[in-house]
């Protein structure tokens, strides 16, 4: 019998962390995990925010921030560039040539092309209504912008910057991922499904229900083992990307918006609006253990992962106490403290 030392070590590591969570409990267990908050970069600004993305070539951090996109030097935590002239930004994607980046400008119903060396805007491409999640598909060299209100995806050629297809979806799309082999996957939030799309033919091949995961937002992928990680309130649905079968549903924090997977450490992450980062270890492709619940900050629900360093970046801000509910406003939202926007850096 051949003994896989790597698998045994991974399983032992997960067991040790799981035991520490049980024995230590709460905050103490979180501090015993592999991750900690390294620093916080005070950025400022009073607009809202959405996705963050790391440029794999330059290692610059792109942060959508209302009507502009901040470009941050991750070595210093300082803003290098501010891409302005936008209306309501959501996501950023990068091509494989290192030349172009793409911003989904939801309020303008456009995808904005920029030069990654200068961060200058090069072109504005009409999309569907409210483009939100965005991903680059390397096999077909296309950009996919998923339009929240028109419930479709706009497919754009990286070579010509022209729209080559519009793919109708069964419901409201959220965050997409590509497997690097010609497939694109996307959460359908209002139906609690994941759609599997053939990037070559622009056809929806399947729509997989992912209950008990309801209203999925963030989506990540383990390309080696073909596993998808969809995050919902309190649950992460781990889905076989070939069959659509749910293989695990580890418990995570509440109010998640983003998910990431680190192939080096075989860890899936969920950034939760309640103010935690859930760290889930992949014991095997079909077995998962929560090894850490790291306190971050309430509202830190979107994130980026730099796979080369293992560092995680989260957007957050301070908020005033929630006002009392009234008949006219039964679910009032707390006000954001002016100038409190920041990036939280988490590392091993």
ABEGO torsion letter per residue (X at the ends): XBBBAAAAAAAAAAAAAAAAAAAAEEAAAAAABABBBABBBBAEEABBBBBBBBBAAAGBBBBBBEABBBBBBAAAGBBABBBBGBABBABBBBBAAGABBBBBBAAAGBBBBBBAAAGBBABBBBBBBGBBBBBBBAAAGBBBBBBAAAGBBBBBBAAAGBBABBBBBABBBBBBBBAGAGBBBBBBAAAGBBBBBBAAAGBBABBBBAOABBGBBBBBBBAAAGBBBBBBBGBBBBBBAAAGBBABBBBBBBGBABBBBBAAAGBBBBBBAAGBBBBBBBABAABBBBABBBBBBBGBABBBBBAAAGBBBBBBBBBBBBBBBBAABABBBBBBBBGABBBBBBBX
